[in-house]
Amino acid sequence: MEQSRKGLTTPEQIAEMKRELMEALNPRQPSVRKKTRKYLKYIFNFLFFLVILALLFALYQIITAKRMGKAPNLFGYYLYSMETDSMSPTLPRGSVILSRKVKDPSALMTGDIVTFINLEGKRVTHRIVQVSKDIDGNPLFRTKGDNPENDMDRDFLTPDRIEAVFVLKIPLF
């Protein structure tokens, strides 16, 4: 009889397989996969909630800055839209640029593109074409738009009027 059972499943093995099958089919005991899915769902919902909060914070920052007449910024970065052709062909009208707040105006050099408030109170984006110093040693900048038809700006730019320095052009079309 032992010879005929060789290679067959034993009654103990069959009982173990039945037990494992019953555990797998029992809906009251969640499997590892279901637990993992559940935790991933919680993590995804939490991250989604954080993104929504960040967007609401950004919207609040933008609305507050607009009400105060300032350029909206988020974490020290600004988005500007080019409203004139003064920087064409580098930044044509309608271009959107990303700029960052200037930490050290004395580090600005010839060739940097800056956004500043001119003496008439308008926001302007032009390239620095000359750097010099006043009698106290503070930096002064001459700016000009890239458009060949532009003349150099008539007033020197002081560091206190500089809002941001150009980082990149955002391609929209």
C-alpha positions as CSV (number, residue, x, y, z in Angstrom):
1,M,0.0,0.0,0.0
2,E,2.9,2.4,0.8
3,Q,4.3,1.7,-2.6
4,S,1.1,2.8,-4.3
5,R,0.9,6.1,-2.4
6,K,4.4,7.2,-3.5
7,G,4.3,10.6,-5.3
8,L,0.7,11.3,-4.2
9,T,-0.4,14.1,-1.9
10,T,-0.7,13.0,1.7
11,P,-3.8,13.6,3.9
12,E,-1.8,16.1,6.0
13,Q,-0.8,18.0,2.8
14,I,-4.5,18.0,1.7
15,A,-5.6,19.4,5.0
16,E,-3.0,22.1,4.9
17,M,-4.0,23.1,1.4
18,K,-7.7,23.3,2.5
19,R,-6.8,25.5,5.4
20,E,-4.8,27.9,3.2
21,L,-7.7,28.0,0.7
22,M,-10.2,28.8,3.4
23,E,-8.0,31.6,4.7
24,A,-7.6,33.0,1.2
25,L,-11.3,32.9,0.6
26,N,-12.3,34.3,4.0
27,P,-13.5,37.9,3.3
28,R,-13.1,38.9,7.0
29,Q,-9.4,38.7,6.9
30,P,-8.0,41.4,4.5
31,S,-5.0,40.2,2.5
32,V,-1.7,42.0,2.4
33,R,-2.5,43.4,-1.0
34,K,-5.8,44.9,0.3
35,K,-4.0,46.5,3.3
36,T,-1.4,47.9,1.0
37,R,-4.0,49.3,-1.3
38,K,-5.8,50.9,1.7
39,Y,-2.6,52.6,2.9
40,L,-1.8,53.8,-0.6
41,K,-5.3,55.3,-0.8
42,Y,-4.7,57.2,2.5
43,I,-1.3,58.4,1.3
44,F,-2.8,59.5,-2.1
45,N,-5.7,61.4,-0.4
46,F,-3.3,63.1,2.0
47,L,-1.0,64.2,-0.8
48,F,-4.0,65.4,-2.9
49,F,-5.1,67.4,0.2
50,L,-1.7,69.0,0.5
51,V,-1.7,70.0,-3.2
52,I,-5.1,71.6,-2.8
53,L,-3.9,73.5,0.2
54,A,-0.8,74.7,-1.7
55,L,-2.9,75.9,-4.6
56,L,-5.3,77.7,-2.2
57,F,-2.2,79.3,-0.5
58,A,-0.9,80.4,-3.9
59,L,-4.3,81.9,-4.9
60,Y,-4.4,83.8,-1.6
61,Q,-0.9,85.2,-2.1
62,I,-1.8,86.3,-5.7
63,I,-5.0,88.0,-4.6
64,T,-3.3,89.8,-1.7
65,A,-0.4,91.0,-3.8
66,K,-2.8,92.3,-6.5
67,R,-4.9,94.2,-4.0
68,M,-1.7,95.9,-2.6
69,G,-0.6,96.8,-6.1
70,K,2.4,94.5,-6.0
71,A,3.6,91.7,-8.3
72,P,2.4,88.4,-7.0
73,N,5.2,86.0,-6.1
74,L,5.4,82.5,-4.7
75,F,8.5,81.5,-2.8
76,G,10.4,84.4,-4.2
77,Y,9.5,83.7,-7.9
78,Y,7.4,85.9,-10.1
79,L,5.5,85.4,-13.4
80,Y,5.5,88.4,-15.7
81,S,3.8,88.8,-19.1
82,M,5.5,91.0,-21.7
83,E,3.1,93.7,-22.7
84,T,5.2,95.6,-25.2
85,D,7.8,94.8,-27.9
86,S,10.6,96.5,-26.0
87,M,12.4,93.2,-25.5
88,S,11.7,91.7,-29.0
89,P,13.1,89.5,-30.4
90,T,14.4,88.0,-27.2
91,L,11.0,88.2,-25.4
92,P,8.3,89.1,-27.8
93,R,5.0,90.7,-26.8
94,G,2.8,88.1,-25.0
95,S,5.7,86.0,-23.6
96,V,5.5,84.8,-20.1
97,I,8.7,84.9,-18.1
98,L,9.7,83.4,-14.7
99,S,11.9,85.7,-12.6
100,R,13.3,85.4,-9.1
101,K,13.6,88.0,-6.4
102,V,17.0,89.7,-6.4
103,K,19.0,88.7,-3.3
104,D,22.1,90.8,-3.9
105,P,21.7,93.7,-6.4
106,S,25.5,94.3,-6.4
107,A,25.9,90.8,-8.0
108,L,23.9,91.9,-11.1
109,M,26.0,92.2,-14.2
110,T,25.9,93.6,-17.7
111,G,23.6,91.3,-19.8
112,D,21.2,90.4,-17.0
113,I,17.5,90.9,-17.7
114,V,15.8,92.6,-14.8
115,T,12.2,93.7,-14.0
116,F,12.0,97.0,-12.1
117,I,9.7,99.9,-11.4
118,N,10.6,103.0,-13.4
119,L,10.4,106.5,-12.2
120,E,6.9,106.8,-13.6
121,G,5.8,103.8,-11.5
122,K,5.5,101.4,-14.3
123,R,6.8,97.8,-14.2
124,V,9.5,97.4,-16.9
125,T,11.6,94.4,-18.0
126,H,14.9,95.4,-19.7
127,R,18.5,94.2,-20.0
128,I,21.3,95.8,-18.0
129,V,23.8,97.4,-20.5
130,Q,26.0,99.2,-18.1
131,V,27.0,98.9,-14.4
132,S,28.5,101.8,-12.5
133,K,28.7,103.1,-8.9
134,D,27.5,106.3,-7.3
135,I,29.6,108.5,-5.1
136,D,28.8,106.3,-2.1
137,G,29.9,103.2,-3.9
138,N,26.3,101.9,-4.4
139,P,25.6,100.2,-7.8
140,L,23.8,102.0,-10.6
141,F,22.5,100.3,-13.7
142,R,21.7,101.5,-17.2
143,T,19.1,99.4,-18.9
144,K,17.8,99.1,-22.5
145,G,15.2,96.9,-24.2
146,D,16.6,94.4,-26.7
147,N,14.5,95.8,-29.6
148,P,17.0,97.6,-31.9
149,E,14.6,100.6,-32.2
150,N,14.9,101.3,-28.4
151,D,17.3,103.8,-26.9
152,M,19.0,103.3,-23.6
153,D,16.7,104.2,-20.7
154,R,17.3,107.8,-19.7
155,D,17.4,107.3,-15.9
156,F,19.9,105.2,-13.9
157,L,18.3,102.2,-12.2
158,T,18.9,102.0,-8.4
159,P,18.9,98.6,-6.6
160,D,15.9,99.5,-4.5
161,R,13.6,99.6,-7.6
162,I,14.7,96.2,-8.9
163,E,12.0,93.6,-8.3
164,A,13.4,90.5,-10.0
165,V,16.0,89.0,-12.3
166,F,15.0,86.9,-15.4
167,V,15.3,83.1,-15.0
168,L,13.5,81.6,-18.1
169,K,10.9,82.2,-20.7
170,I,7.9,79.9,-20.4
171,P,7.0,78.5,-23.8
172,L,3.2,78.8,-24.3
173,F,3.0,78.6,-28.1
